[in-house]
Amino acid sequence: MKKLLLILGVLILSINISYSQTDICGYQQPPYNPIEEQQIKDYISSNRTNTTITVPVVFHIVWQTGHPEQNVSDAQIISQIDALNRDFNLLNTDAANAPSIFTPANPNIQFCLATRDPNGNATTGIIRRQSPIVGWDPGNYMAYYNLGGSEAWGAPSSSNPCPYLNIYVCNLNGSVIGVSSLGIVTVDYAYFGTVGVLGSNYNKGRVATHEVGHWLNLRHIWGDANCGDDLVNDTPTHNAANFGCPTYPHKSTCAGTPTEMTMNYMDYTYDQCKYMFTQGQVDRMRATLTPTGSNSGILTSLGCTSPIYTTCVVDNFGVTVPDSGKFRVAWTPVPGATSYTLEYSTLYTFGTAKVSLNVTSTDTVITPSPTSINTSNLDIYYVKVKANCLSSTFTPQLVVNVSKNIGINMLDPILGDTTSGGSSGGGGTTLICPDTYEPNNTLTAPKSISTNTDIFGTISPLNDADCFSFSTTKPLKNVQITLSNLTIDCTLQLYKSDGTLLTTSANTGTANEIIIANNLPQASYKIKIFSNGVSDSTNCYKLVVNRSKSAFRVTGDETYYENIDTELLETKIYTVDGRLLDLNNTDNLSSGIYIIQYVYEDRIEFEKIIK
Ligand SMILES: [Zn+2]
């Protein structure tokens, strides 16, 4: 019991520390707040309730590296929850020891280990942080991860009502064995719960009972002053804190010398000698758990409502193209869903380039917007939907090609696998792609594509090759070609329009194949995608050609090609006497001697020819 020895040391030496010298509790009494006191009076006079209120609790065990004894067991944590539920529901048998002049009251407050975290995910309600911090001063520093603690759930230091009670267990410095500060409760690891390594005077979990009393707006019974006021009408005036187990009746030195309620949880007596709250204290605590009270966030907390993972999943999700420029999304209604969030995007990654709709129907026809991302007659959209329940996630997305042609039903719908994550289980995200580019097998018949546009295709059947063409312009002479979403080892090649190979990508496996080609002359170019001996008819690759005025930078795995020839800008034909002819080539020249002037980006060259 080193802490108690330290208390005595503090008493004798009057060491000046920031909190009261005699405290075993680091609670700092707040100033009198008339608005809050009026709220409590109003609660008592007209809004009093006695229904059970449940408080979700998250325990943060912050233990010092090398001190596993501070990392208290789950059993010790559960024993503390049990102790709180005992004391805050007047289920403690020692309440029967109360002298007849005092009446223990029942707060009717239940505590539960949180089962849902602030993000809606399942939790044990126990967070463990191994920390380099040797010991903690009273305060709420332990509620911050960056200070070596564990980030509190909710908003402990703001005015926002917190939906959790955050209880910290750590090694408190000095004589303090418990603190309630700025919305969190802290208990020293050696004074916590009812099992584990505990001294005989602090083995009933009542340090936490006392601190949770503070969290519920109770003051020390002596009002932290000589004959101070705890703002509760039915507690006697104490001249000071009591320690140990005072013999009854213990008389106050204050006016009237009332018998002190040394058995009140808000005194400093030993665990085995404190066992009651008064009705006035119960009112004060429960007033915080009202819509206008400081702990109103508890009332609407879902902290002890387990997340539901099995019933809020959209199943049988499908997309069809019923008409030109539209697509239809349908799925099986989800029990318990209040609405659905349907999202579509021209980007596989969605990001911000998406349209998000809140719908109640499970069968919706969409005329997509934007429709002009692609300049071709096809828009490719990714579609996903989420049922809005207590906890839900999006379906795997489907891909749909939407025809913008005048005619109807120009394209077959492209459907994806819909089984992933469904209640029937199984399945991954599988996109089924059309082999839209199947005729473009050779470099002599490439499919012309737009730049800065996602192109999707498959390498199927075996030994398939897909060939595309694009152009550069004078300013947009730098090109990056990216082949991604690969499920098989593919190769990407860049050719000049005459079929001359410029470069071949080098990556193996399903890593992206990226070619950077800078300083290309203004011309048409060709791309070839192929794979040796493997095919995949199900999953589509994604190809995109980006052009830029400035050179693309090589950062890692790209294959780099740079045209080191400067561009021929102009060809001029002169007669030997220096007369400029209005001709672009030499085909139609009559017999004679001519001077050809070649104007390059960086130089001019001359050539003499004889026709
Ligand atoms: Zn206290």
Residues whose N, C-alpha, C, O or C-beta is under 5 A from the ligand:
A	BS01	ZN	C25 Y27
